[in-house]
Amino acid sequence: MERKHAQRERILHLLEEAGELTAEVVARVAGETGVPEADIWGAGRFYTLISRPRDLTRVCQGLTCKLAGSDALHAELGAEALAVSCLGQCDRAPVAVGPDLRLCRTGGPRGGVTPDDPELPMNLGGADTATYAALARARELGGDAVIDLLRDSGLQGRGGAGFPAHLKWRAVRSEADPVHYVVCNADEGEPGTFKDREIMLRRPHRLVEGLAIAAHAVGAQRIYVYIRGEFPEERDSLEAALAQAAPHLEGLEFQLVTGHGAYICGEETALLESLEGRRGMPRLKPPYPTQSGLFGKPTLMNNVETLACVPEIVLRGGAWFRALGRGEAGTKLYCISGHVQVPGVYELPLGATVDEVAQAAGGYRGSPLAFSPGGASSGFLPMSLRDTPLDFGHLAKAGSMLGSAGVVVLDDSVDLAVAARDQAVFFEDESCGQCAPCRIGTRVVRQALDRYLQTGDPVAFRDLDEVAWEMEEGSICGLGMVAAWPLQLARRHFPSHFAQRSPS
């Protein structure tokens, strides 16, 4: 039984610190935290950075790394290597990280970014500064006026859902509970996505200042930044920025929390469960985090890119930001990898096309066949849709989504059945297992692709439409809802890749 005043939120940190998950470690953590050993075993086994061997090299199995030859890298490293989900380094694929989770093998240099342009809100190519003029301005304006600026700007959440930012901020500010929290989702795990990584490395003060403004606007004193466990350099960058910015942050308490290797913790309520020391399983909603979030308190949660837009909105106004977009407001950080000349992160008007993003990346390599517009979750679209604006509305009409804007380009050498299987393996591995439609459905999708690739008979997909419907309608969170999309969209747009063929 959990003791009164148990310190559950310390569990995962203590397990990581111990470096192994053994009976002795679990017993010690139970004694220190007052949480039953069974709960500690359950939480520890959920996270790959705690449950899997620490002394192995981790080789990325994300789609971009697979396209670039990660299977050969894995074979080269042999028994010392562990195949893992996307490591968020798609611009230099294929990659591997050592036991310290820092890069030890790459297929190329770090990717490109848009050159310095002070007219861009995030301006990854510019010099980071610690003036905190926007925070000072926000304090002069007051919380309501800052939120009005967000409303005027049209800023939508850049983590994938596209929810209007001002509605979240206003909801938390209006809650009567005197304790409010701000949480930054920096657990960037969507395959093909590495934009938040670049903000934290290149412009950490943009993020810190955005968080401070958010805390001021919603009435919070404590700020949590949940950073992906495989991003140690990004944590170092934020720690340095916080130390430099300390004179501007009086009255605010920042806590950097390292994630533990679970893609599902990119879902906001799963992230909250992880912060509280539990398995990262999404919560049923309502209540929403704005009402009952971290430790049951009203909580504002935004992702890194959303918060990094805020300082320039405060300084230049909502109308300025809105005018930067096309059909929708602002600029967007588009990641692009795969078969392009210079993979990287490029800041373009929201609503740019895949051709424009590829042009920023130096052009295509080979003859482009397909692209994923928003990471693994967005599926595959044909190049006949290359003129579709990459924004929330137009991609939804195309049957896909902008998601994290992790664009992956595939040339005509790619077998889309194999590419769909790579995505299916990812979703099966990363399902938290909480709900049956996702837990079972992700396995069924992967097995169907295995049967097809082994036999060449499309009868393997006979029941997939029904399975995909059940997953989309019955899953608790977005992972299960879209896990069949890569296969379903590929079958819809590229039927020849899923026709009768010779067995592989």
Secondary structure, DSSP 8 states (H G I E B T S, - for coil): ---TT--GGGHHHHHHHHTS--HHHHHHHHHHH---HHHHHHHHHH-HHHHS-SSSEEEE-SHHHHHTTHHHHHHHHGGGEEEES--S-GGG-S-EE-TTSSEEE-SS---EE-B--TTSSS-TBS------HHHHHHHHH-HHHHHHHHHHHT-B-TTTT--BHHHHHHHHHH---S--EEEEEE---STT--HHHHHHHH-HHHHHHHHHHHHHHHT--EEEEEE-TT-HHHHHHHHHHHHHHGGG-TT-EEEEEE--S-GGGGSHHHHHHHHTTS------SSS-TTTS-GGGS-EEEEEHHHHHHHHHHHHH-HHHHHHTSSSSSSEEEEEEEESBSS-EEEEEETT--HHHHHHHTT-BSS-EEEEESSSGGG--EEGGGTTS--SHHHHHHTT---TT-EEEEEETT--HHHHHHHHHHHHHHH--S-SHHHHHHHHHHHHHHHHHHHH--GGGGTTHHHHHHHHHHH-SSHHHHHTTHHHHHHHHH-GGGGSS----
